[in-house]
Amino acid sequence: MNMLKKLRMEKEWSQQELANRSGVSQSHIHYLESGTKQPTLTILNKLASALDVPVVEFLSEGSNSVAKEVG
């Protein structure tokens, strides 16, 4: 389970709830959680703000993180 999904599930939010709170589409969240897409820094900032965590939280889980490479 990647960090995005873990943090979302800890809040007991659906992907749609996170989408509503972050301004990131539900489909994009799905792609991020499934590893199909990698987030930009803008997307990471939106998700971190909605989840009330620092961006670094997404980068701290190594190979299972949302953002394997940023930049």
C-alpha positions in Angstrom: 0.0 0.0 0.0 1.5 3.3 -0.9 1.7 6.2 1.5 -1.1 8.2 -0.2 -3.6 5.4 0.2 -2.4 4.7 3.8 -2.9 8.3 4.8 -6.3 8.5 3.0 -7.4 5.3 4.7 -6.3 6.5 8.1 -8.8 9.4 7.7 -11.4 6.9 6.5 -11.9 8.9 3.3 -12.8 7.6 -0.1 -10.9 8.7 -3.1 -13.7 11.0 -3.9 -13.6 12.6 -0.5 -9.9 13.3 -1.0 -10.6 14.6 -4.4 -13.2 17.1 -3.1 -10.8 18.3 -0.3 -7.7 18.5 -2.5 -8.9 19.7 -5.8 -7.2 16.7 -7.5 -9.5 14.5 -9.6 -10.6 11.2 -8.2 -9.3 9.4 -11.3 -5.9 11.0 -10.8 -5.8 9.9 -7.2 -6.6 6.4 -8.4 -3.7 6.5 -10.9 -1.4 7.7 -8.1 -2.4 5.0 -5.7 -2.1 2.3 -8.3 1.3 3.5 -9.4 0.2 4.3 -12.9 1.2 8.0 -12.6 3.7 10.0 -10.6 2.7 13.3 -9.0 4.0 16.7 -9.7 5.1 18.9 -6.8 1.9 20.9 -7.2 -0.2 17.7 -6.9 1.8 16.6 -3.8 1.3 20.0 -2.2 -2.5 19.8 -2.8 -2.7 16.3 -1.4 -0.5 17.0 1.6 -2.6 20.1 2.4 -5.8 18.2 2.3 -4.5 15.4 4.4 -2.8 17.8 6.8 0.6 16.3 6.5 4.0 17.6 5.3 4.9 16.8 1.7 7.9 14.9 3.0 5.5 12.3 4.4 4.9 11.1 0.8 8.7 10.7 0.2 9.6 8.9 3.4 8.4 5.4 2.5 11.1 4.5 -0.1 10.0 2.4 -3.0 6.3 2.3 -1.8 5.9 6.0 -1.7 3.6 8.0 -4.0 6.5 9.9 -5.5 9.5 7.7 -6.4 11.1 10.6 -8.1 10.2 14.3 -8.0 11.5 16.9 -10.4 
